[in-house]
Amino acid sequence: MIDNKLHVYNITSFGYNTLKASTQKFSMKNLLGEGGSGDVFKGWIHLSTMTAAKPKGGHPIAVKRLKKGRLQGREEWMTELSFLKRLNHPNVVKIIGYCCEDDHSILVFEYMPKGSLEAILLQGRDNDLNWSTRLKIAVGSAKGLEYLHGTNSPVIHRDMKSSNILLDNDYTPKISDFGLAKLGPQNDRSHTSSRVLGTKGYFAPEYVGTGHLTMKTDVYSFGVVLLEILSGRVAVTRSYSGGLEDLVEWGKPFLNSKPQLHCIIDKKMGNTITRKDANKFAKIIHQCLDRKPKRRPTMTEVVRLLEELEQGINQNGQKPVHSFKRKQEHNHSQYLHGQTKDYCSTVSGA
């Protein structure tokens, strides 16, 4: 049984020189990712002593270093540290320690070797990302978000997106980046007010319109993530003409249409997904993306629905529908080559 109370866990206070040595002086060859407020580097430590180790000679870690002089970044750094040292769940990234020495602000996390879900979807080269694996990622991510919403002081992530879902070697997902997280409504209040912060393409419509923040705001964002998993596309992409294309705007019309659903299925899944599973998954996405927050499911309900899908795969195995595969390959080919006035795009109103 998961303990949904928030506790403060012991984490290590690192010296700056230890983290500098562990990353080989923050070498660019160890750079894992770049962000607006800071960069993430791979490092190595000895777990027994929490001292720096040589590359591949110790335990790998991810070291997130805040850029100097970023006031907003400093606030997010403090928020992330405050939340993560109280969170403990298999699908939430684990914080190992921090460094707050002189003007250095650094967080140290467990290293996630597969990187982010967004990166894998963009690369499109990982042959292991079949339907079963994608469903595993969806279920685990949902459980992590359910845990956040179910704590004694509910936590709203506020920046739920595929780049904030990290994967280990077995594709176990872990939610990361709590810099924008906020405690949910308290004392019977229906929402908490907030500046609209997060990432374009994942905003719930009511949040943009009013600044009202609820757990259902996260549910909408998670619906976008599920649509990314199904389609193999990210929330916002640049079109051939240079404009921005919104995934929800493009894909949502297909979710309730069984004959046209193949239009948005990622062809890289090949014949590993059946019509039945695709229809069920699409229904969950559509519910999460409902414009009215009250009609969206809770994350507990989302977990239940996704687990039922996963159990069906485990019990029955996959029964590929090859005609489904051929249709989706045909329509993806047209879409990717800019031929948007085809059967699929006309259904969506393109």
Salt bridges, closest charged atoms under 4 A:
ASP3 OD2 - HIS7 NE2 2.78
GLU80 OE1 - LYS64 NZ 2.90
ASP103 OD2 - LYS68 NZ 3.72
ASP103 OD1 - HIS104 NE2 3.90
GLU110 OE1 - LYS174 NZ 3.12
ASP159 OD2 - LYS161 NZ 3.68
ASP177 OD1 - LYS64 NZ 3.79
GLU206 OE1 - ARG296 NH2 2.70
ASP218 OD2 - HIS149 NE2 2.93
GLU245 OE1 - ARG233 NH2 3.40
ASP266 OD2 - ARG134 NH2 2.87
ASP266 OD1 - LYS268 NZ 3.03
ASP290 OD2 - ARG295 NE 3.06
GLU307 OE2 - LYS143 NZ 3.01
GLU308 OE2 - ARG304 NH1 3.19
